[in-house]
Amino acid sequence: MYCCDEVITYCKEEDVKFIRLAFCDLRGNQKNVAIMPSELERAFKYGISLDASAIHDFGDEVKSDLFLFPDPSTLSSLPWRPAHGRVMRMFCDIRRPDGSPFERDSRYILKNAIAEAKKMGVSCYFGAEFEFYLFKTDENGYPTNIPFDNAGYMDIAPEDRGENVRRDICLTLENMDIRPESSHHEEGPGQNEIDFRYSDALTSADNAVTFKSVVKTIAMQNGLYACFSPKPLEDESGNGLHINISIKSSGTEERDAFIAGILKHIKEITAFLNPTEESYLRLGEKKAPKYITWSHENRSQLIRIPAANGEYERFELRSPDPCANPYIAYALLIYAGLDGIRNHMELCEPLNVNLFKADKSVTDMLETLPLSLSEALRLARKSELINKYLPDILR
């Protein structure tokens, strides 16, 4: 953890030549502007300007001035850049010229949700499991749809050709103080998964954004293209973003009410968990759920409670995909769960069947997630939860 003065001193002493000020658009795409160390003091005090009209969903040319204020606690080196003339990165808060927060700043949206949870005595911790494909590139370096290998789930070399890439990714993450827990080949050809350790909601979202940029960078250095699209290959497994959530509060009953709240609101927040047309091609097959159910251990369910003990106890939401903006996804899950606690919602009975093989007499009785992005957006626009906490988000 650094404060502003410590960051300035560090950059002087460690031969830092560039500082990237990072933020996300509403779609979760990382953006940045690079400044020289001599501009750090100005950045902390007055912010660095950006043109909101040039960022998708940030606004038009009217009142388009916004300012980036770096968060010194997020200072991290970019290990793939030279050791001499180092490049550092900080995530930023976005403010208007009068100093007020910008309503569409993803980090601001999540910070508000965290504050709401704190008022209720609830702390939320998140861990992410990202799946992605590695594709070959052509002679000009452009991506193809040819997988890097034809290995399967947890295969090893030589069938698994991605293990060195995953190793480089994990070591890079460690150098950035992000702790990967495990990595392996996934079911699809050229498909991989890396999971990293849970942390508080804001840090976890920052780490998720960092993770995607690291994976893409390391893949490029290996002559490959890392693809996070939900369904890049028609007949193969889609890419999921499994979100693991732990809450600390007064007891198990509140955890169950938190889960009940998510189940109640999941349809109306799905547009932000699965934000592309392609997202809906993934749901309902190859371990990607479409029914609104839960169970212990069962990977055919929307929410499962994995077998784990102590600090590793958690529940896992399996429907989101890597195109989601993690700040907004985490914020909406927190608000949904808090609504469950606030209204003492009771968790329904678990459904202990394999929903990918279940008879229609079972599945026809179950509620499903939205079947398309247009349906998901329609439900989001009608949502009392979203209109209460994120009124600006769908304008």
ABEGO torsion letter per residue (X at the ends): XBBAAAAAAAAAAAGBABBBBBBBBAAGBBBBBBBBAAAAAAAAAAEBBBBAAABBGAEBABGABBBBBBBAAABBBBAABBABGBBBBBBBBBBBAAGBBBAABAAAAAAAAAAAAAAAGBBBBBBBBBBBBBBBBBAAGBBBABBABABBBGBBOAABAAAAAAAAAAAAAAAAGBBBABBBBBABBGBBBBBBBBBBAAAAAAAAAAAAAAAAAAAAAAGBBBBABABABAABBBBBBBBBBBBBBAEAAAAAAAAAAAAAAAAAAAAAABABAAAAAABGBGGBBABBBBBBGBAABABBBBBBBEAABBBBBAABBAABBAAAAAAAAAAAAAAAAAAGBBBBBBBBBBAAABBAAAAAABBBBBABAAAAAAAAAABAAAAAABAAAAX
